[in-house]
Each structure stands twice: as C-alpha cells, then as structure tokens.
Amino acid sequence: MKVLFLEDILAEAALNAMLVVNKEGTITLANPTAEVLFGYKKGELTGQKIEVLVPERFRAAHVEQRDSFFADPKIRSLGAGRDLFGCKKDGTEVPIEIGLNPIKTAEEIFVLASVIDITERKKIEQKLKDSAKEIAFLNGQLEQYAYITSHDLKEPLRAMYSYAALLEKKYKEKLDKNADDYINFIVGGAKRMESLINDLLEYTHIGSKRKPLTKTDCNKLLETVLKNLKVVISENNAKVACDSLPEIFTDENQISVLFQNLIVNAIKFTKHGSPEINISCKQEGSDWLFAIKDNGIGIPKEQKERIFQIFQRLHTKEEYEGTGIGLAICKKIVDLHGGKIWVESEEGKGSTFYFTLPMIYS
Ligand code: ADP
C-alpha cells in the first residue's frame, strides 16, 4: 500500500483537484482546484459526503463502490476507457478522470482522490469522431458519384465507338489516308476511354460492399493466382519463387487482386531476360510484412509515391500496356485491411513492393 505524506499531497494539490475522504465517505479536505472544479466556495465541501459530487443516478452504486475500495484499498485509476462524470454544485455534469490513493494514518484510513477535468479532451475526441464520420460519409458519396458518373459515361461512349467502328468498316481505304488515320484515332481513343472508365468503376467498387473476413491460407490463395496467370507466366518465361506464407483473415478476392496486380507488374516491367520474382513474408512487430521482389526495370526514386495514385504511369502505353490503375487498387485494398504499401527500388536492377497486414487478422 502506498502511503502519502502531507508534503506529497501539497505538491500535487496545485495541479489537480484533490479531495481527501474518510471511510464514512465524508470529505475531510478539498483543495481550491477541487472547489473551483465543482463550483463550491472555500471550505464548503469539507464535511459533506463525497456523493454530492457524484451524479444522482450513480450515487447508490457509489456508496457500495466506496465500501469495496476501503475493504481492499489499492491505488486505482478510474475513468480511462469509460465515461465518468462529476456533479457540480449547480447540478451540471463534468467529464472527469480520477486517481485513488489510500492514505493510512496511525488511527484511520483515508482515500486521496485526484480529479482531472477532461472536458477539453472529450471535446477534441468528439471533434475527431465527428470528422471521421464526415470523411466516411463524403468518401461514400464520392464513390457513389464516381460510380454513377462512369456508368453514365459509358452510354455515349459506346455510341461513339460503335459509329467510329462502323465508319472504319465501311469507308476504310475508300477515303484518303488521313481519313483512315483519323478514324483509327477515334476508335483507339474510344477504346482507351472505355478501359479507363472500366478501371475507374473497378476502383470505386472495391470496398463498397463490406464482406466478412474469412480465414485464408495465403499459400493456397497464391497458388490459385499463379494458376490464373499461367499463360502470362509461361509466355514471358517468368520464374516465380515463393516462401511459406501465413494464414490470415482477409477479404480473399481483394487479396487475390493485390497479389495478381503486383505479380503482373513484376512480369510486365522488364526489359530483357526472364522475369524472376520472389514472394516472401515475415513477421514485423504486430504486422505481417509481405515482399514481392523482381529483377525488372526499377522505379526512379522521385516516382515512388506517385505510382500508387490513380492513372499515374511512368511510361507510354506503346512502351508498356496499361492504364495506371493497378497500384491504386493495391493501395486501396491494403488501406482497407489497415496496412501500408510502398516500394523500394534501384533503377535498372529491380523493385521490391512491400505491404503489411496487421496480425490481428491472423
Ligand atoms: P499500369 O501497370 O497499368 O501502368 P500500375 O498502377 O500497376 O499501372 O503501375 C503504375 C506505374 O508504376 C507503372 O506504369 C510503372 O511505371 C510503375 N511500376 C509498377 N510496378 C512496377 C514494377 N514492378 N517495376 C517497375 N515499374 C513498375
């Protein structure tokens, strides 16, 4: 049991509201901060029952709690993780946190209650909660807006594409060379726009419907992903090596897309020779850290963050096929699972994409 001396009490007295209460629940000492906090005049609290500072609905329970404290007097802190309120003289309530210290004298045992007014902290917490709610709401709206817009964009685009394709079919080599080129550009542009819209739809769709997480053996999941990529792997003569992977609670479809996008990129962004890909995983703190390493073209240092943004690419589509959505999707999936994704790379030598998934999902 910790025994406090008067010096200790006085040292702390100036900072916190302090109340000394005896076994019967009578306040024997209240410092000025306590009087100010609860709205009492000097000396007015001394001699009153401590329950006058407890909101009425909790008073009966408080008497029992006080008895059980004195039956087993230990240092305790109350209020962290649950809402605790004090009652002011005018009946209004104030959110508080309380620390209890037993004080033993030769004859009697007291409790020293140190009370902190957490009104400001509660206000900030509430503000954070409100803005998180607002952000979630706006994000939802934005996703819905992007989804509807891209859906609506597809209709006129389809008409443009069909008529341009019709022109191409009917008039190719019947007009002059320039006309053929122009029609070609329209068809190509419409095709590209269609794939951008489809990608945007896919991007906004991820996470729009929350599915319960299921226990996933990542080894089996990767096996299926590699089976689906069999043609790309063999056409590019790629070698994929993989360490043993853990079992995690995930949205299986999303994690498959994550692996697939990273592996396809590792195969795609090579210049010469066969792509060699290594997939590994280790525990790091409270996370699983996955790594997908390739021997490809690498990524310039200054572009390492930009590539995770939607439609951001470092090459023309003539150099490397694509729309720039793959890594943005990966980032969204990892974010939704509470992890992080980043790349480390050396130009000309290869890249390693890392992502973490919290172990709470294991
Ligand atoms: P896309 O593959 O359609 O271009 P991504 O979002 O998957 O779109 O990738 C964005 C850009 O990041 C790519 O255009 C490429 O420049 C770069 N990148 C992605 N993965 C790799 C990789 N493994 N090696 C080198 N560059 C990469």
Boltz pocket constraint, residues with backbone or C-beta under 6 A from the ligand:
constraints:
  - pocket:
      binder: B
      contacts: [[A, 261], [A, 262], [A, 265], [A, 266], [A, 267], [A, 269], [A, 294], [A, 296], [A, 297], [A, 298], [A, 299], [A, 307], [A, 308], [A, 309], [A, 312], [A, 313], [A, 314], [A, 315], [A, 320], [A, 321], [A, 322], [A, 323], [A, 324], [A, 325], [A, 326], [A, 327], [A, 328], [A, 351]]
      max_distance: 6.0
